Amino acid sequence: SYELTQPPSVSVSPGQTASITCSGDKLGDKYAYWYQQKPGQSPVLVIYQDNKRPSGIPERFSGSNSGNTATLTISGTQAMDEADYYCQTWDSSTVVFGGGTKLTVL
Amino acid sequence: EVELVESGGGLVQPGGSLRLSCGGSGFTFSKYWMHWVRQGPEKGLVWVSRINSDGSSISYADSVKGRFTISRDNAKNTLYLQMNSLRAEDTAVYYCAREHYDSRSNWFDPWGQGTLVTVSS
């Protein structure tokens, strides 16, 4: 079965750029999606189709996807961005989630 | 405002049953495929099941196949998940999510607030 691998944790200082990776076999041939989940809340879509932002998502969130790796980039990271982030893709109509990455802003 | 609201979670003994509901509002419920996704304690997101817009096509994760049944009532704008033969490992927050789509691909937006299912004696 298809798997997506994310680092368990990423740390970033306020105002700096955070990058969260998501790896899967030929992931660049598929679309990648990213969801943000803050403690006690449900997931929220922050990036769809590799690099598109839904309305209401700040411009500091961006995405890319090439080769075997999709990347979520948060520029000028703020304390409010501290959350778990999950990548997701589709493999033969099957939903696949990455294991999640805890972003710490310190 | 597009909204999904789950209900029906609770404490159930191993081997027991529970039915979850997810009510949709602010959109034409009957036009969208719907999914259930769960999240165990301190764990990641795991897809559980999906149903197409008219209920004619259904799929399940292997871990719940034969025990869980997804269904929908478009007249009531409601999605269901009947869970039988529950196990401790089914303990999780269960989210319903709408499969949003455009001409290129599909994604999950929005998600409900989740309902907690605890399987324990």
Chai-1 contact restraints between the chains, C-beta under 6 A:
chainA,res_idxA,chainB,res_idxB,connection_type,confidence,min_distance_angstrom,max_distance_angstrom,comment,restraint_id
A,Y31,B,S105,contact,1.0,0.0,6.0,A-B,restraint_1
A,Y33,B,W107,contact,1.0,0.0,6.0,A-B,restraint_2
A,S42,B,Y95,contact,1.0,0.0,6.0,A-B,restraint_3
A,S42,B,W111,contact,1.0,0.0,6.0,A-B,restraint_4
A,S42,B,Q113,contact,1.0,0.0,6.0,A-B,restraint_5
A,S42,B,G114,contact,1.0,0.0,6.0,A-B,restraint_6
A,P43,B,W111,contact,1.0,0.0,6.0,A-B,restraint_7
A,L45,B,D109,contact,1.0,0.0,6.0,A-B,restraint_8
A,Y48,B,W107,contact,1.0,0.0,6.0,A-B,restraint_9
A,Q49,B,S105,contact,1.0,0.0,6.0,A-B,restraint_10
A,Y86,B,L45,contact,1.0,0.0,6.0,A-B,restraint_11
A,V95,B,W47,contact,1.0,0.0,6.0,A-B,restraint_12
A,F97,B,L45,contact,1.0,0.0,6.0,A-B,restraint_13
A,G99,B,G44,contact,1.0,0.0,6.0,A-B,restraint_14
A,G100,B,G44,contact,1.0,0.0,6.0,A-B,restraint_15
